[in-house]
Amino acid sequence: MTEKPKFAMYWAAACGGCEIAVLNIHEKILDVDANFDVVFWPVAMDAKYKDVEAMEDGSILLTLFNGGIRNSENEHIAKLLRQKSKILVAFGSCANEGCIPGLANFTQVQELVDTAFSTITTDNPDQVRPITSLEMPEGTIQIPTLLPILKTLDQVVDVDYYMPGCPPESHQIAAVIDLVIQVLQGKAELPPKGAVIGAGASTVCDDCKRTRNVKKITEFGRIQLKHADPELCLLEQGIPCNGPATRQGCGALCPSAGAQCIGCYGPAQGVIDYGARLSSAFASVIDSKEPQEIERILDGLVDPAGQFYRFNLAGSLLKASLPTVRSTVK
Amino acid sequence: MTNANFEPVIIGFTCNWCSYRAADMAGTARMKYAPNVRLIRLMCSGRLDPTFIFKALSGGADGVLISGCHPGDCHYIDQNYKALRRFHLTRRVLIQMGMEPGRLKLLWASASEGAIFAAEINKFVEEIRQLGPLNWKIPGELTDIPTQKSQVEVPA
């Protein structure tokens, strides 16, 4: 029997939802097992970093890397897996654009650590903080230290393919796995390097079944405070829906279920800065020509930066808030 | 961070029909104004994608000037109102991200207002000089985990 190609999956700064999404492909997971030798997948099997370090360079055919790069351990493993893998896929929103962990880029490291160890509700009377390096009789022991901001995978290493989504939809994962298996059998070809896989090119609006007319917004409002028309475009009703800038791939799940798109599939093709595209889309359709009136309407958007960069801050042009950037300058 | 020797870099977006002509007017009339603004001509201020603003700030600009025809005068009927609305929303986003609001300026200038254009640029350059360099650049080095609690109480 010939040796099966090797498969790895890793989580860096992530929640674990991507792994769940992979397991959600149900019996298709048996195809993965039939076609691949799973060599490294911390959430599913026991393997040590030193096992990976001992592998030959480029010996893993396919690595799905999910999670952002928040600390020195994430960075080390990202570089290690890049070295050992032929195909490295930025899998899921965190690896692509920072996602929810990337929202920490609004905040300086000092504040992050204070929030974790020194809030009123935290029982930490001695103000104990992590020590990254400690001398012991057996030698120095270390834990990873933080990067000043969370980075996306391609800000640290070269990435072959991007698979967006928080998490990627299971039917998209199944389709990608099918494709890779077909490539292995010589029945299909891989897409060009740098391609976005497991998603469409256009926007969520293209998949959304709601009726769209000319948009003229006189008031923004939060969805929980409004009685939204179930048939009509949400943005048209003044509900901040991120569909116009978000890549299609989910089948417009949220708008179909009566909730606004929050943008988990990241920027659509051709969108350089997700938040900028949404600023443009939202501002253009405000129905006013008077500065004061425009300001009043914009007051309805309570948290524009959070609305526009919920998933995309680390992957945006500005990458982090200005105080965060300034705090990192020594 | 005030620095008298600091020369700000400002990216200015002008529209083809009014504000670029105003700059042209200032030039042909030999009016002197601060050389810190790099003007980029768009066909209309309505062409200004907020991406341009973020790109300028992340690429080293200390301030961004958006200028177009006066309200009601747009060559393309009402596109400068789009620029106005985008300016208001983009400024809100940038304020939330910690930027001083004074680094983003909106200026209406007609083709005959070369003197006003030059004077406003001089004023804007001085304002940015007072604010100091922006430096929206991300260093990549690892940082130490703070061992001391900060003085400011963090709400739970």
Interface residues (C-beta under 8 A of the other chain):
Chain A: S72 F106 V109 Q110 E111 V113 D114 T115 F117 S118 T119 I120 T121 T122 Q127 R129 P130 I131 T132 T145 L146 L147 P148 I149 K151 I272 D273 G275 A276 R277 S279 S280 F282 A283 S284 I286 S288 K289 P291 I294 E295 L298 L301 D303 P304 A305 G306 F308 S316 L317 L318 K319 A320 S321 L322 P323 T324 V325 R326 T328 V329 K330
Chain B: D49 P50 T51 I53 F54 K55 L57 S58 P71 D78 Y81 K82 L84 R85 R86 H88 L89 T90 R92 V93 Q96 M97 G98 M99 L134 N135 W136 K137 I138 P139 G140 E141 L142 T143 D144 I145 P146 T147 Q148 K149 S150 E153 V154 P155 A156
